[in-house]
Amino acid sequence: MNNSNLLIQEEFSLGDKDIITNIVSRQLKCRICGSIVVGNIKFFIHVKRFHNMTSKEYYDKYLKTNNEGLCLVCGKQTNFENSTRGYSKHCSADCSNKSEYRNSKIVKPDTLQKRIATCRRLYDRDNVFQHIPFQEKYQNTCELKYNVDNTFKIDWVIDKIRDHRSMHPVPSCWQKEYWNKRGYSDKEATIIISKRSSRNLNFFIEKYGQDLGFKKYNEMVEKRKFSFSLEGNIKQYGEEEGTKRYHGIIKSKLSFNSGISSSSCVFIDFLENEFKNAELTYSFIREYPISKYVVDLYIPELKSSIEFYGDYWHANKNLNMVFKDIDTTNLIYEKDKERISNLYKNEKISKIAIVWECAATKFKNGCFTSILNFLRSHNNFLELNMKNNELIEVCKNYDNFE
C-alpha cells in the first residue's frame, strides 16, 4: 500500500462519523497512479512527492480545458492562480472592467437579504460595518497607517477614484440605472432612492440607537455640507473643475423652490461689492456650514454671520405675513429662534445680522451702512426690517433677544 492510501486510513481513523462524511466528499483521484487522496493541499503534495510535478504542471496536463489561460477580452495569456481555480479569466483589471460577463452580472435581490440575515445572526447588525468592534478596529488601523479614520480620506485614494470615475463613468446609487443593473425594477428603484433620500434623525436612531444614531446623523449632515461646499468640490474634482461645479450648484439654487432666493443672492453680491469698495479686507464665505446649519454669508475674521430672511418663507410679522396657516407660522418663528440660539452657542459665531427681504429690497444702502456699523460695535445682534415704509433697525445684545 502506497503512502497516499496510508494517508486516507489515518484520516478515517478519527472515528467521527460527520468528519468521515466530509472527508469522503473531498476525495481526489490521481490521474497518474490512480491513488485517492483527501483534500487539495494533500493531493498536490502527493503529486509533487511521488510524481515530481508542480500543481501548475499537473493542472496543464490533466485539468486544463480548451482556451483556458487566455484573456476573454484581448486573448493574451493569463496567470495561473492555484490548483482549485485554475487560470484567471482576464489578464488585467482593465480587461476585467471591459468584460461583458462582468457588465451583465446581476446581483439578485435575495443575495442582499441573505447577507443581511448572516450579519444579523453574527453581529446583530444589517452590515458588518455597523458592528462597533469592527468600526473601532478599522478606524484604529487607518489612523495608525494613514493618519485618517477612513481610507477614502487619503489624498492619493481620492485622486485615484476621481481619475477612475472620469475614465469609467458609472451611474450613482441615486439613479435608477444603478438599481436596474442589480435586478430591481423601475418601481423598486424609485422606492429605494426615495427611502435613502429621507434619512432623517429618526431613521438613524431607529437603526443605530439613541447615542450612535445621533452621532451618525451629525456625521451625515457634516459630510453633505462639505461635499456641496467650495472646499469639498475642490478636493474631489480639483481646483479648476471643483470651482466650476460649485458655482454651478450656487446657480442651480436660484430657483423658486430652493433654499436660496434670487433676491438673497443679489443682496449678498451687493454687500460683497460694497465691502470691497470700502477697502475692507474681510473674507466672505457663502453657504458656510456651522454645526447642523448653513449660514448665508460668513465673515471668519469677525466670527459674524449675515442671514437673509424672505418675507414669505419666514413669515414677516411687520408685514402681517402668514405661511400657509397660523400653526405653521408659529412653528417657523420657533425654528428661527432655535436656530439663532444654537448658532450663538457655537464658537465660530459671535455676531449675527438678520436682513429681511423687504428692507434689503427698498433700503439697500441703508442696510449696508447699518451692517457696517454693527460689525464695528460691541452689540452681537442686528435685525433690519421695514414697517410703515421705513427702515427699522434693532441692534442689541443676544441676551436681550426675545
Secondary structure, DSSP 4 states (H G I P E B T S, - for coil): --HHHHHHHHHHTT--HHHHHHHHTTEEE-TTT--EEESHHHHHHHHHHHH---HHHHIIIIIPPTTTTB-TTT--B--EEETTTEE-S-SSHHHHHH-HHHHH----HHHHHHHHHHHHHHHSSSSGGG-HHHHHHHHHHHHHHHSSSSGGGSHHHHHHHHHHHHHS----TTSHHHHHTTT--HHHHHHHHHHHHT--HHHHHHHH-HHHHHHHHHHHHHHHHHHHSHHHHHHHH-HHHHHHHHHHHHHHTTSTTSSS-HHHHHHHHHHHHHHHHTT-----EEEEEETTEEEEEEETTTTEEEEEE-TTTTT-GGGT--SSSHHHHHHHHHHHHHHHHHHHHSTT-SEEEEEEHHHHHH-HHHHHHHHHHHHHSS--EEEEEEETTEEEEEEE-GGG--
